[in-house]
Amino acid sequence: MPRLLPLCVLLCVCLGTLQAQDLSGIEIHGFATQGFLYSSNNNYLSMKSSSGSLQWTDGAISFSDSLTDNLRVGIQLHIYQLGELGGPNLQVDWVSGDYRVSDYFGFRAGKVKTPIGLFNDSQDVDAVFLWILLPQSAYPIDNKSFYLAHLGGEVYGGLPLGRRAGKLNYRAYAGYNSLDLNGGYVKQAADAGLVFMTTPGGKTYGGDLRWDTPLTGFTIGSSALVQSLDGAVVGGSLRVPSAFVYAPYAQFQRGRFYFAGEYRRQPANVTVTLGPDTFQSNVDQRIWFAMASYRVSKNVHAGSYYSHWVDKSGDTSQPGNYSKDWAVSGRYDFNAYFYGKIEGHFLHGTALGYYQNTNPNGLQPNSNMLAAKIGFSF
């Protein structure tokens, strides 16, 4: 809890200052969380979790306002520490202007959220989820800021199909995305001896089509994304040419029950040039997860998921080429603002979430992990 107190103080100071101003119409939301990890065998997410670690603190505050009936603007500021990732500097999660012409068409521009699968554009709001860690095969928390948003524009809208056919929601976007220099991908590159001289980034475009079916609570859809990356490293360069990612998904909610599943194929061809030498690495990621949850009471929520990641380009019997995670989760809401979560993970494979410098003696193929988190949101 040592890092949670300063975040709470920061949020209270911000709120106190804002309340002294005339901010009629401005919506202000924020959160602060403190997490704990304890794992067997291996250290996870760059923390020394095998000894128990509190080095996981997260906080954000957002402001939004409707300037006219059609135009809305907003921004979210974020600070986090996840083991050796993140740091003391404020990040801009997203900032955009949103002009809604009608229910059928609107557009937004700025640093806008990227729709990939079920949860990518909502994963920055911990309070809405039962899970401490979303399925890491599809939503790796150590690279959340890279996937969350991009610089560019988006068009969106909804098309009613009639009472017997439901509604079709669409989003299409294009822009530029760059890696978080304090995130997981850059740290993994540094562990491999690659030090970036410029922030790696590249063009991105894609879209999402989501059908709210006539069956109440049942949604199916699919996302598509094309992303490239280029960056200069000491002594050379890194290039990831445009790769096509697609992600079909479905979710169903009825009463206290919730079910969801997602599949994703995510290839990447990485070329590193160092002086006269060229190194290539090809990855063919096959990802899926299935989850279910039940709201026991107003304050108690429980559930479980299975998350699966495998690199089909390599030997899939080797632990370094797969990650299989069973998770069991529980959440208790103390009131409208404070909540607590606890989660058990049974991890098989070492492809995701592990870093060389926090596991200097190598990795065991399997590990169990306990995660806990307390949070405050408003």
C-alpha positions in Angstrom: 0.0 0.0 0.0 2.9 2.5 0.2 2.3 3.8 -3.3 -1.5 4.0 -3.1 -1.6 6.8 -0.5 0.1 9.4 -2.7 -2.3 8.6 -5.5 -5.3 9.0 -3.3 -3.9 12.3 -2.0 -3.3 13.4 -5.6 -6.9 12.6 -6.6 -8.3 14.4 -3.6 -6.2 17.5 -4.2 -7.4 17.5 -7.9 -11.0 17.1 -6.8 -10.7 19.8 -4.2 -9.1 22.2 -6.6 -11.7 21.5 -9.3 -14.6 22.0 -6.9 -13.4 25.5 -6.3 -13.9 26.3 -10.0 -17.1 26.8 -12.0 -17.1 23.4 -13.8 -20.8 23.1 -14.5 -21.3 20.3 -17.0 -17.8 18.8 -16.8 -17.8 15.1 -15.8 -14.8 14.0 -13.6 -14.0 10.4 -13.0 -10.9 8.7 -11.6 -9.5 5.7 -9.8 -6.6 4.5 -7.7 -5.7 0.8 -7.1 -3.0 -1.1 -5.2 -2.2 -4.6 -6.2 -0.3 -7.6 -4.7 1.2 -10.6 -6.4 2.6 -13.8 -4.9 3.8 -16.6 -7.2 5.6 -19.9 -6.9 8.7 -20.7 -8.9 8.9 -17.7 -11.2 8.8 -13.9 -10.9 5.9 -12.4 -12.9 5.4 -9.1 -14.7 8.9 -7.8 -13.8 8.0 -8.0 -10.0 9.8 -10.1 -7.5 6.5 -11.9 -7.0 8.0 -15.2 -5.8 8.7 -13.3 -2.5 5.4 -11.4 -2.6 5.3 -7.9 -4.2 3.3 -4.8 -3.7 5.0 -3.0 -6.6 1.8 -2.5 -8.6 0.0 0.8 -8.3 -2.3 2.4 -10.8 -4.2 5.7 -10.9 -6.0 7.9 -13.4 -8.3 10.9 -13.6 -10.5 11.9 -16.6 -12.4 15.0 -17.6 -15.0 15.3 -20.3 -17.5 18.0 -21.3 -20.2 18.5 -23.9 -19.4 21.8 -25.6 -22.5 21.5 -27.8 -25.3 19.0 -28.2 -23.1 17.2 -30.8 -19.5 17.9 -29.7 -17.9 16.3 -26.7 -14.2 16.6 -25.6 -12.3 14.7 -23.0 -8.9 13.6 -21.7 -7.6 10.9 -19.3 -4.3 11.3 -17.4 -2.7 8.1 -16.0 0.2 7.1 -13.8 1.3 3.6 -13.0 4.0 1.3 -11.6 4.1 -2.4 -12.5 7.3 -3.9 -11.2 10.0 -2.3 -13.3 7.5 -0.9 -15.8 5.9 2.5 -15.8 7.2 5.3 -13.6 6.4 8.7 -12.0 5.5 10.5 -15.2 1.9 11.3 -16.1 0.8 9.7 -19.4 -2.1 10.7 -21.6 -4.2 7.6 -22.0 -6.6 9.3 -24.5 -7.6 12.8 -25.5 -10.2 13.5 -28.2 -12.9 15.5 -29.7 -16.1 13.6 -30.6 -18.7 15.0 -33.0 -21.9 12.9 -33.2 -23.9 13.9 -36.3 -26.7 11.4 -35.5 -27.2 7.9 -34.1 -26.0 6.5 -37.4 -22.8 8.4 -37.8 -20.2 10.2 -35.7 -16.4 10.8 -35.8 -13.7 11.5 -33.2 -10.1 12.6 -33.5 -7.0 12.9 -31.3 -5.6 10.1 -29.3 -8.5 7.8 -29.5 -9.1 4.3 -28.1 -8.5 1.3 -30.4 -11.3 -1.2 -30.6 -9.8 -4.8 -30.6 -12.0 -7.6 -29.3 -14.3 -7.3 -26.4 -12.3 -5.4 -23.8 -9.4 -3.5 -25.3 -11.0 0.0 -25.3 -12.3 -0.5 -21.7 -9.3 -2.1 -20.1 -8.1 1.2 -18.6 -11.1 1.2 -16.2 -10.4 -1.5 -13.6 -13.6 -0.8 -11.6 -15.9 -2.2 -14.3 -14.2 -5.7 -14.3 -14.4 -8.7 -12.0 -11.0 -9.7 -13.0 -7.7 -8.4 -11.6 -5.9 -9.5 -14.7 -7.9 -9.8 -18.0 -6.9 -12.9 -20.0 -3.2 -12.1 -20.7 -3.2 -13.9 -24.0 -5.3 -11.1 -25.5 -4.9 -8.2 -23.1 -1.3 -8.2 -21.7 -1.2 -5.7 -18.9 2.5 -5.0 -19.4 1.7 -3.6 -22.8 -1.7 -2.1 -22.1 -0.8 1.5 -23.1 0.4 0.4 -26.5 -2.8 -1.4 -27.4 -5.2 1.0 -25.7 -5.2 4.0 -28.1 -3.6 5.5 -31.2 -3.2 9.0 -32.7 -5.7 9.5 -35.5 -9.3 9.5 -36.2 -12.4 7.2 -36.1 -15.8 7.0 -37.6 -18.6 5.2 -35.8 -22.3 4.6 -35.6 -25.2 2.3 -35.1 -27.6 0.8 -37.6 -31.0 -0.4 -36.3 -32.0 -3.6 -38.1 -35.5 -3.8 -36.8 -37.0 -5.5 -33.7 -36.4 -9.0 -35.1 -32.9 -8.3 -36.3 -31.2 -6.3 -33.6 -28.7 -3.6 -34.1 -25.3 -3.3 -35.9 -22.6 -1.1 -34.4 -19.5 -0.2 -36.5 -16.2 1.6 -35.9 -13.4 2.3 -38.4 -10.2 4.1 -37.7 -6.7 5.0 -39.0 -3.7 6.7 -37.5 -0.3 6.1 -35.9 0.7 4.1 -32.9 3.9 3.9 -30.9 5.3 1.7 -28.1 5.4 2.8 -24.5 9.1 3.4 -23.7 8.3 2.2 -20.1 6.3 -0.8 -21.3 6.9 -4.5 -21.7 7.9 -4.7 -25.3 10.7 -2.1 -24.9 11.9 -3.8 -21.7 12.1 -7.2 -23.4 14.1 -5.6 -26.2 16.5 -4.0 -23.7 16.9 -7.4 -22.0 17.9 -8.7 -25.4 20.5 -5.9 -25.8 18.4 -3.6 -28.1 18.3 0.0 -26.9 16.0 2.3 -28.8 17.2 5.7 -30.0 13.8 6.7 -31.2 10.3 5.7 -30.0 9.2 2.7 -32.3 6.0 3.4 -34.0 4.0 2.9 -37.2 0.8 3.3 -39.1 -2.3 1.5 -37.9 -5.8 1.1 -39.2 -8.7 -1.2 -38.7 -12.3 -1.5 -37.5 -14.9 -3.3 -35.4 -18.3 -4.7 -36.3 -20.6 -5.7 -33.4 -24.1 -7.1 -33.7 -26.5 -6.8 -30.8 -28.7 -9.8 -31.7 -32.4 -10.0 -31.2 -31.7 -12.4 -28.3 -31.4 -10.1 -25.3 -27.9 -9.9 -23.9 -26.3 -11.8 -26.8 -23.6 -9.9 -28.8 -21.3 -11.2 -31.5 -18.7 -9.3 -33.5 -15.2 -9.2 -35.0 -12.3 -6.7 -35.0 -9.6 -6.3 -37.5 -6.3 -4.4 -37.2 -3.2 -3.7 -39.3 -0.1 -2.5 -37.5 3.5 -1.8 -38.4 6.5 -0.7 -36.3 9.8 0.9 -37.1 12.5 2.1 -34.7 16.1 3.0 -34.6 18.3 1.1 -32.1 21.9 1.6 -31.1 23.9 0.3 -34.1 20.9 -0.5 -36.3 17.2 -0.7 -36.7 14.1 -2.7 -36.0 11.2 -3.2 -38.4 7.9 -5.0 -38.1 6.1 -4.8 -41.5 2.3 -4.4 -41.6 0.6 -7.4 -40.0 -3.1 -8.3 -40.1 -4.8 -9.2 -36.9 -8.4 -10.4 -36.6 -10.4 -11.1 -33.5 -14.0 -12.6 -33.6 -15.8 -12.7 -30.2 -19.1 -13.3 -28.5 -20.7 -12.5 -25.2 -23.9 -13.3 -23.4 -25.4 -11.8 -20.3 -28.7 -12.9 -18.7 -29.6 -11.9 -15.2 -26.7 -12.7 -12.9 -24.8 -14.9 -15.5 -22.2 -13.7 -17.9 -20.3 -15.7 -20.6 -17.8 -14.5 -23.2 -15.2 -15.9 -25.5 -12.7 -14.5 -28.1 -10.3 -15.8 -30.7 -7.4 -13.9 -32.2 -4.7 -14.6 -34.7 -1.8 -12.2 -34.5 1.3 -12.8 -36.7 4.5 -10.7 -36.6 7.7 -10.8 -38.6 10.5 -8.9 -36.8 13.7 -7.8 -38.6 16.6 -6.4 -36.6 19.6 -4.9 -38.4 22.8 -4.4 -36.5 25.6 -3.1 -38.7 26.1 -5.7 -41.5 24.1 -8.4 -39.7 20.4 -9.0 -40.1 18.3 -11.1 -37.7 14.8 -12.3 -38.3 12.1 -13.7 -36.0 8.7 -14.8 -37.1 5.8 -15.3 -34.7 2.4 -16.8 -35.4 0.3 -16.1 -32.3 -3.0 -18.1 -31.9 -5.0 -16.7 -29.0 -8.3 -17.6 -27.4 -10.1 -17.4 -24.1 -13.4 -18.4 -22.5 -14.9 -16.9 -19.3 -17.9 -17.1 -17.1 -19.1 -15.2 -14.1 -22.0 -15.1 -11.6 -23.1 -12.2 -9.4 -23.9 -13.9 -6.1 -25.3 -10.8 -4.5 -25.2 -7.0 -5.0 -21.8 -6.9 -3.4 -20.3 -10.3 -4.4 -19.1 -11.3 -7.8 -17.3 -14.5 -8.8 -16.0 -16.1 -12.0 -13.4 -18.1 -13.9 -11.6 -18.1 -17.2 -9.2 -20.0 -19.3 -6.7 -18.1 -21.4 -4.6 -19.8 -24.2 -1.6 -18.5 -26.2 0.6 -20.5 -28.5 3.2 -19.6 -31.2 2.4 -21.9 -34.1 5.7 -21.0 -35.8 7.7 -22.8 -33.2 7.8 -26.1 -31.3 4.5 -25.9 -29.4 5.6 -28.5 -26.9 8.3 -26.1 -25.5 7.1 -23.9 -22.5 8.6 -20.8 -24.1 6.1 -21.1 -27.0 2.9 -21.3 -25.1 1.0 -19.9 -22.1 -2.1 -21.5 -20.6 -3.7 -19.9 -17.7 -6.7 -21.0 -15.5 -8.0 -18.2 -13.3 -10.5 -18.1 -10.5 -11.7 -14.7 -9.3 -13.8 -13.0 -6.6 -14.8 -9.4 -6.0 -16.4 -7.6 -3.1 -17.8 -4.1 -3.3 -17.6 -2.4 0.1 -19.7 0.5 -1.2 -20.2 2.5 -4.4 -16.5 3.7 -4.3 -14.3 1.0 -2.7 -13.9 -2.6 -3.8 -11.5 -5.5 -3.3 -10.6 -8.4 -5.6 -8.8 -11.7 -5.2 -7.7 -14.1 -7.9 -5.8 -17.4 -8.3 -3.9 -18.3 -11.4 -2.6 -21.7 -12.5 0.1 -20.9 -15.2 1.5 -23.4 -17.6 4.2 -22.2 -20.1 6.5 -19.2 -20.0 5.7 -17.3 -23.1 3.9 -14.3 -21.5 4.6 -12.1 -18.5 8.2 -13.2 -17.7 11.3 -11.1 -17.9 14.9 -12.2 -18.0 16.5 -9.9 -15.5 13.9 -10.8 -12.8 14.4 -14.5 -13.5 18.2 -14.7 -13.8 18.2 -18.4 -12.9 15.8 -19.4 -15.7 12.1 -20.3 -15.6 10.2 -23.3 -14.4 7.5 -24.5 -16.9 4.7 -24.1 -14.4 3.8 -21.6 -11.7 0.8 -20.8 -9.4 0.0 -17.2 -8.5 -2.2 -15.3 -6.0 -3.3 -11.8 -7.0 -5.1 -9.3 -4.8 -6.2 -5.7 -5.4 -8.0 -2.9 -3.6 -9.5 0.0 -5.5 -11.2 3.3 -5.2 -13.2 4.9 -8.0 -15.5 7.8 -8.5 
